Amino acid sequence: MRAISRVAIAGAGTMGYSLAQAFARFGYDVTLYDLFPAALEKAKGLIALNQSTEVESGKLTAEESAALQQRITFTAEINDLKACDFLLEAILEKLEVKHNFYRQVCEIMAPDAILCSNTSGLSITAIAEAVSNPERFAGMHWINPPHIIPLVEIIKGEKTADETAEAVRELCLKLKKKPVVVKDAPSFVLNRIQQAILREALYIVDEGIASPEAVDDVMKYALGFRYAAFGPFETCDLGGLDIHCNISHYTFPDLCDAKAPFGLLKECVDNGKLGVKSGAGFYDYSDGKDEEIIRRRDTMFNKLAKCLFEEE
Ligand SMILES: NC(=O)c1ccc[n+]([C@@H]2O[C@H](COP(=O)([O-])OP(=O)(O)OC[C@H]3O[C@@H](n4cnc5c(N)ncnc54)[C@H](O)[C@@H]3O)[C@@H](O)[C@H]2O)c1
């Protein structure tokens, strides 16, 4: 397979600007592409913000961080992706938008360049319909913020070659990430679990059982704390399977089984409250609170990663 030295990241939004740092950290030259120059400007500022937190966290020196940022170039010109040997696409999560993008990019990039989608859960086989030589295409699903979170899900579509999946896995290891190969099922593994939690959290709020703040505290001070070190199967083993089986008997019938977004999530989205990126979501992020929470998130996650994985 083609050696990878210049990486293209398409989409400079929530994922793209952080992905650019994940690759540049390990010496790759990165071309960060977006349709909109304003998105690239915003990405530049957010990369600087993340990098100041990385330096404060002691993960790299100020000089190393400056060199990392030098390795990232920003462009709104799709033809600039021509010289790249590897593409990670993180654009809008709509199949037709992704299809249009891949049709264009396949005209420009080398026919043996590996192409990956960071889709949260669209079918890799379906996206591949717009990719020429689809054996070189795979899913590479990173978790926000990807310059810190270790996991990457690798997804083989029906036409993905074993060599492509293996090359993507090896690339993850070079980036000091934890690759997990999963099946091309809707939303793969992480988002199936995350969506199950989100649906129940929304239902709890909708039913008046607890407030969003209380639900967040339950996750942070117990479930998230446990799950940072042990998965659900290990947790069950530690607690006793008989206990969990009993609880399942009387709880499963009462859990939410909604088939579409509802409640507070739908209300927020209908009103343009999209979270940190739009200045408000379930909580308020006006007056600098957006940068404040990004900085706090990065600091906390770096401390957690140090505590959990330092000895590995
Ligand atoms: N946000 C997350 O937590 C998260 C996590 C994992 C995966 N993803 C996936 O990553 C992808 C990007 O998500 P995001 O949250 O960064 O979205 P976002 O809305 O924050 O950013 C998307 C960016 O893509 C750009 N864009 C849209 N269409 C484009 C095109 N045709 N060509 C070039 N640029 C284009 C937009 O201008 C925008 O800057 C989606 O597929 C999403 O499902 C998101």
PDBQT file of the ligand as one rigid body, heavy atoms in Angstrom, charges set to zero:
ROOT
HETATM    1  N1  LIG A 401     -19.115  15.777  16.660  1.00  0.00    +0.000 N 
HETATM    2  C1  LIG A 401     -18.830  14.562  17.084  1.00  0.00    +0.000 C 
HETATM    3  O1  LIG A 401     -18.800  14.302  18.311  1.00  0.00    +0.000 OA
HETATM    4  C2  LIG A 401     -18.485  13.471  16.108  1.00  0.00    +0.000 A 
HETATM    5  C3  LIG A 401     -17.824  12.323  16.605  1.00  0.00    +0.000 A 
HETATM    6  C4  LIG A 401     -17.461  11.314  15.700  1.00  0.00    +0.000 A 
HETATM    7  C5  LIG A 401     -17.779  11.429  14.364  1.00  0.00    +0.000 A 
HETATM    8  N2  LIG A 401     -18.431  12.559  13.897  1.00  0.00    +0.000 N 
HETATM    9  C6  LIG A 401     -18.698  12.633  12.467  1.00  0.00    +0.000 C 
HETATM   10  O2  LIG A 401     -17.690  13.463  11.883  1.00  0.00    +0.000 OA
HETATM   11  C7  LIG A 401     -18.269  14.201  10.774  1.00  0.00    +0.000 C 
HETATM   12  C8  LIG A 401     -18.150  15.692  11.053  1.00  0.00    +0.000 C 
HETATM   13  O3  LIG A 401     -18.833  15.986  12.260  1.00  0.00    +0.000 OA
HETATM   14  P1  LIG A 401     -18.599  17.374  13.029  1.00  0.00    +0.000 P 
HETATM   15  O4  LIG A 401     -19.251  17.222  14.349  1.00  0.00    +0.000 OA
HETATM   16  O5  LIG A 401     -17.172  17.772  12.941  1.00  0.00    +0.000 OA
HETATM   17  O6  LIG A 401     -19.493  18.339  12.119  1.00  0.00    +0.000 OA
HETATM   18  P2  LIG A 401     -19.466  19.951  12.060  1.00  0.00    +0.000 P 
HETATM   19  O7  LIG A 401     -20.809  20.348  11.616  1.00  0.00    +0.000 OA
HETATM   20  O8  LIG A 401     -18.923  20.531  13.316  1.00  0.00    +0.000 OA
HETATM   21  O9  LIG A 401     -18.381  20.238  10.903  1.00  0.00    +0.000 OA
HETATM   22  C9  LIG A 401     -18.538  19.798   9.573  1.00  0.00    +0.000 C 
HETATM   23  C10 LIG A 401     -17.664  20.686   8.696  1.00  0.00    +0.000 C 
HETATM   24  O10 LIG A 401     -17.707  20.154   7.371  1.00  0.00    +0.000 OA
HETATM   25  C11 LIG A 401     -17.816  21.233   6.469  1.00  0.00    +0.000 C 
HETATM   26  N3  LIG A 401     -18.445  20.720   5.249  1.00  0.00    +0.000 N 
HETATM   27  C12 LIG A 401     -19.731  20.380   5.045  1.00  0.00    +0.000 A 
HETATM   28  N4  LIG A 401     -19.892  19.880   3.811  1.00  0.00    +0.000 NA
HETATM   29  C13 LIG A 401     -18.671  19.914   3.228  1.00  0.00    +0.000 A 
HETATM   30  C14 LIG A 401     -18.179  19.533   1.947  1.00  0.00    +0.000 A 
HETATM   31  N5  LIG A 401     -18.976  19.023   1.018  1.00  0.00    +0.000 N 
HETATM   32  N6  LIG A 401     -16.857  19.678   1.693  1.00  0.00    +0.000 NA
HETATM   33  C15 LIG A 401     -16.029  20.197   2.637  1.00  0.00    +0.000 A 
HETATM   34  N7  LIG A 401     -16.441  20.593   3.853  1.00  0.00    +0.000 NA
HETATM   35  C16 LIG A 401     -17.748  20.445   4.140  1.00  0.00    +0.000 A 
HETATM   36  C17 LIG A 401     -18.645  22.297   7.190  1.00  0.00    +0.000 C 
HETATM   37  O11 LIG A 401     -18.389  23.579   6.659  1.00  0.00    +0.000 OA
HETATM   38  C18 LIG A 401     -18.150  22.135   8.624  1.00  0.00    +0.000 C 
HETATM   39  O12 LIG A 401     -17.073  23.012   8.913  1.00  0.00    +0.000 OA
HETATM   40  C19 LIG A 401     -19.709  13.704  10.638  1.00  0.00    +0.000 C 
HETATM   41  O13 LIG A 401     -19.722  12.630   9.734  1.00  0.00    +0.000 OA
HETATM   42  C20 LIG A 401     -20.019  13.230  12.061  1.00  0.00    +0.000 C 
HETATM   43  O14 LIG A 401     -21.059  12.293  12.091  1.00  0.00    +0.000 OA
HETATM   44  C21 LIG A 401     -18.780  13.582  14.739  1.00  0.00    +0.000 A 
ENDROOT
TORSDOF 0
